[in-house]
Amino acid sequence: MTDQSADLPFIDVRTVPPRDRHPRIFAMANALAVGESFLIVNDHDPRPLHYQLQAEYPGQFSWDYVEAGPDVWRVQLGRAVAA
């Protein structure tokens, strides 16, 4: 993990019931101001979440893999433009 991402707020969805994961992540994402970001920590590639973000909020969020498995994935999700 980079020094910059180490200071970011995060959500570790490995401890969140599966049905609650996307709603919690979307709530955090929607609360971001332009230029802010947070980390998603997961035990698998959260690619379906990325597709859902792109479909529901096209162009609004950045998505950068900080760590890509095989045991832990960390994604920095940021607000690129205002809603």
C-alpha positions in Angstrom: 0.0 0.0 0.0 1.3 3.4 -0.8 2.0 6.0 1.9 -0.8 8.2 0.4 -3.4 5.4 0.6 -2.4 4.4 4.1 -4.0 7.6 5.4 -7.3 7.2 3.7 -10.5 6.2 5.4 -11.5 2.7 4.5 -14.2 0.0 4.7 -13.1 -3.6 5.3 -16.1 -5.4 3.7 -14.7 -8.8 4.8 -16.4 -8.1 8.1 -19.7 -6.9 6.6 -22.6 -9.3 5.7 -22.6 -9.7 1.9 -26.1 -8.2 1.5 -24.9 -5.0 3.3 -21.6 -4.5 1.4 -22.7 -2.6 -1.7 -25.2 -0.3 0.2 -22.5 0.7 2.7 -19.9 1.3 -0.1 -22.4 3.3 -2.1 -23.3 5.4 1.0 -19.6 6.2 1.6 -19.1 7.0 -2.1 -22.1 9.3 -2.3 -20.8 11.2 0.8 -17.5 12.0 -0.9 -16.7 15.5 -2.1 -14.9 15.9 -5.4 -11.2 14.9 -4.9 -11.9 12.8 -1.8 -11.5 9.0 -1.7 -11.5 6.0 0.5 -10.2 2.4 0.4 -12.3 -0.7 -0.1 -10.7 -3.8 1.5 -12.0 -7.2 0.3 -11.1 -10.9 0.1 -11.9 -11.0 -3.7 -11.7 -8.7 -6.7 -14.6 -6.3 -6.3 -15.0 -6.0 -10.1 -18.8 -6.4 -10.0 -19.0 -3.4 -7.7 -16.9 -1.4 -10.2 -19.3 -2.3 -13.1 -22.3 -1.3 -10.9 -20.6 2.1 -10.1 -19.9 2.7 -13.8 -23.5 1.8 -14.8 -25.3 3.9 -12.1 -22.8 6.8 -11.8 -21.0 7.0 -15.2 -17.8 9.0 -15.0 -18.3 10.2 -11.4 -15.9 7.9 -9.6 -12.2 6.9 -10.0 -11.2 3.3 -9.3 -7.6 2.3 -8.7 -6.3 -1.0 -7.5 -3.8 -0.5 -4.7 -3.4 -4.2 -4.0 -4.7 -7.0 -6.3 -4.8 -10.3 -4.4 -4.5 -13.1 -4.2 -5.7 -12.9 -0.6 -6.5 -9.2 -0.2 -7.7 -6.6 -2.6 -7.5 -2.9 -1.9 -9.2 -0.4 -4.2 -9.1 3.3 -3.9 -12.5 4.7 -4.8 -12.6 8.5 -5.4 -15.1 11.1 -6.4 -14.0 12.5 -9.8 -16.8 14.9 -10.5 -19.9 16.2 -8.7 -23.1 14.1 -8.9 
